[in-house]
Amino acid sequence: MASPLYSWPWESLGSCKYVLYGPLLGKAIHSSWCMHVVLLCAMRGFIHTAWCSFGNMLYITRNRRVIKEGVDFKQIDREWHWDNFLLLQAFIGVGAWYVFPYADSVPLWNARGLLIALLVHLTFSETLFYLAHRLFHTDFLFLSYHSLHHSVPVLQSYTAGLATPLEHLVLSAVMGMPLLASFFTGQGSVALLYMYILGFDFLRAMLHSNVEVLPSKLFRRLSFLKYLIATPTYYAIHHKERNSNFCLFLPIFDLMGGTFNPKYWEEHERVCKVRNEQVPEFVFLLH
């Protein structure tokens, strides 16, 4: 028997789950807030899909792939409904519309709100994710929930969405804290919604992309950055060994928590080193 909040409530609908966006689309006609929720869902889906496409462009990424193996059909089937979390967070976003009666009239830009969100993220969101992630790696929670996220052999951006509803509820709290802080203080803005949510998804998709996009020379010149910027290699080590590198975006939390993997720098150098792999100029197929 599956654990509570392991399966999605619309799982039996299959691909017909998208009809659940219908009421939200209807509401978007009369509410600018709901319109923003719909647009954000579409843009977030595009970000993950774009990173997945980029990761599979071997003619560009072949020499920078952290895990050399390809994605098999079993993994494709397992990650088919990777976007369930977008539907969940769309419902949460609509719920927020009822909490903030002025949501339809927030300003386009507010620098104070952005500063508040950044401070709350650096202090509370990063800490909450790190602690929750470590907790999900304890025996019971890992076997009951988090093992699903680690069940695929090759990382790609869609893997970021492969998790249970319980885990995505925790992730929603991590994402929501900076936004709630800004809006509760009356400093929220439309720009903050788009910048924070899309930036959050962009970084998560990049970290799961299996393509090392950050050059090692950057960290050689500014060595302190390896504790401030997580990379796809950093996440790949976590998925391989599972006992280290638990942070969200800032490795300094692993350093403070004693879970920073010392193999990371060497592995990052190995992945970034240019390799001249032999690729055939053409392939002849006999039919």
ChimeraX attribute file (.defattr): number of C-alpha atoms within 10 A of each C-alpha:
attribute: neighborCount
match mode: 1-to-1
recipient: residues
	/A:1	3
	/A:2	8
	/A:3	11
	/A:4	11
	/A:5	15
	/A:6	16
	/A:7	15
	/A:8	13
	/A:9	11
	/A:10	14
	/A:11	12
	/A:12	10
	/A:13	11
	/A:14	10
	/A:15	11
	/A:16	10
	/A:17	15
	/A:18	12
	/A:19	11
	/A:20	13
	/A:21	14
	/A:22	10
	/A:23	9
	/A:24	18
	/A:25	17
	/A:26	12
	/A:27	16
	/A:28	17
	/A:29	11
	/A:30	11
	/A:31	16
	/A:32	15
	/A:33	22
	/A:34	23
	/A:35	17
	/A:36	17
	/A:37	24
	/A:38	21
	/A:39	15
	/A:40	18
	/A:41	18
	/A:42	12
	/A:43	16
	/A:44	21
	/A:45	17
	/A:46	12
	/A:47	19
	/A:48	27
	/A:49	16
	/A:50	14
	/A:51	21
	/A:52	22
	/A:53	14
	/A:54	16
	/A:55	23
	/A:56	18
	/A:57	10
	/A:58	13
	/A:59	8
	/A:60	12
	/A:61	16
	/A:62	15
	/A:63	18
	/A:64	23
	/A:65	23
	/A:66	25
	/A:67	16
	/A:68	12
	/A:69	10
	/A:70	12
	/A:71	14
	/A:72	11
	/A:73	9
	/A:74	10
	/A:75	15
	/A:76	14
	/A:77	10
	/A:78	14
	/A:79	19
	/A:80	16
	/A:81	16
	/A:82	19
	/A:83	18
	/A:84	21
	/A:85	23
	/A:86	19
	/A:87	17
	/A:88	16
	/A:89	18
	/A:90	19
	/A:91	16
	/A:92	15
	/A:93	18
	/A:94	16
	/A:95	11
	/A:96	15
	/A:97	17
	/A:98	10
	/A:99	11
	/A:100	14
	/A:101	9
	/A:102	12
	/A:103	19
	/A:104	16
	/A:105	12
	/A:106	18
	/A:107	13
	/A:108	11
	/A:109	15
	/A:110	17
	/A:111	13
	/A:112	15
	/A:113	22
	/A:114	22
	/A:115	15
	/A:116	19
	/A:117	25
	/A:118	16
	/A:119	14
	/A:120	19
	/A:121	21
	/A:122	13
	/A:123	11
	/A:124	14
	/A:125	21
	/A:126	20
	/A:127	17
	/A:128	19
	/A:129	20
	/A:130	22
	/A:131	14
	/A:132	17
	/A:133	20
	/A:134	19
	/A:135	14
	/A:136	18
	/A:137	18
	/A:138	12
	/A:139	11
	/A:140	11
	/A:141	14
	/A:142	17
	/A:143	13
	/A:144	16
	/A:145	23
	/A:146	23
	/A:147	16
	/A:148	16
	/A:149	18
	/A:150	18
	/A:151	13
	/A:152	19
	/A:153	14
	/A:154	21
	/A:155	28
	/A:156	27
	/A:157	28
	/A:158	22
	/A:159	27
	/A:160	21
	/A:161	23
	/A:162	24
	/A:163	21
	/A:164	21
	/A:165	19
	/A:166	17
	/A:167	21
	/A:168	19
	/A:169	16
	/A:170	15
	/A:171	18
	/A:172	15
	/A:173	16
	/A:174	21
	/A:175	20
	/A:176	19
	/A:177	16
	/A:178	26
	/A:179	25
	/A:180	19
	/A:181	18
	/A:182	22
	/A:183	19
	/A:184	11
	/A:185	11
	/A:186	15
	/A:187	22
	/A:188	27
	/A:189	22
	/A:190	17
	/A:191	16
	/A:192	24
	/A:193	18
	/A:194	17
	/A:195	11
	/A:196	19
	/A:197	17
	/A:198	18
	/A:199	14
	/A:200	15
	/A:201	19
	/A:202	17
	/A:203	19
	/A:204	23
	/A:205	25
	/A:206	23
	/A:207	26
	/A:208	28
	/A:209	31
	/A:210	27
	/A:211	31
	/A:212	23
	/A:213	16
	/A:214	16
	/A:215	15
	/A:216	20
	/A:217	11
	/A:218	11
	/A:219	17
	/A:220	13
	/A:221	9
	/A:222	10
	/A:223	12
	/A:224	11
	/A:225	15
	/A:226	19
	/A:227	16
	/A:228	13
	/A:229	15
	/A:230	22
	/A:231	26
	/A:232	25
	/A:233	29
	/A:234	28
	/A:235	25
	/A:236	23
	/A:237	20
	/A:238	19
	/A:239	21
	/A:240	13
	/A:241	10
	/A:242	14
	/A:243	15
	/A:244	22
	/A:245	30
	/A:246	26
	/A:247	27
	/A:248	23
	/A:249	22
	/A:250	21
	/A:251	25
	/A:252	20
	/A:253	21
	/A:254	18
	/A:255	16
	/A:256	9
	/A:257	15
	/A:258	11
	/A:259	17
	/A:260	21
	/A:261	18
	/A:262	11
	/A:263	10
	/A:264	19
	/A:265	15
	/A:266	10
	/A:267	16
	/A:268	21
	/A:269	16
	/A:270	15
	/A:271	19
	/A:272	20
	/A:273	13
	/A:274	10
	/A:275	11
	/A:276	7
	/A:277	8
	/A:278	6
	/A:279	7
	/A:280	6
	/A:281	5
	/A:282	6
	/A:283	6
	/A:284	5
	/A:285	5
	/A:286	4
	/A:287	3
